Amino acid sequence: MINTTDFLDALRTFEAVEKKEYLPNHFKRQAKIYLLIEIDRIKNQIENVDLDDELEVIEGTNETLKNL
């Protein structure tokens, strides 16, 4: 299962900080870095998903349903 909670938190933080005109730029850069790190983590989670196992489960379920 892919955990998107940290990514969504980083995205909300970035969006909130980006809209604030009075914040120093280093806060905006930190929010951007935080978001990019979370994007990289979620990308790695997506790449590491093993679809073969899930396809076997789906195929097994389909065969079971056919046999009912």
Number of C-alpha atoms within 10 A of each C-alpha: 6 12 11 14 10 15 19 14 14 21 19 14 16 20 15 12 20 16 10 10 9 7 11 10 12 9 13 20 14 13 21 19 14 18 22 15 14 20 18 12 17 17 12 12 14 13 9 10 12 9 9 9 10 11 11 11 12 12 12 12 12 11 11 10 9 8 7 5
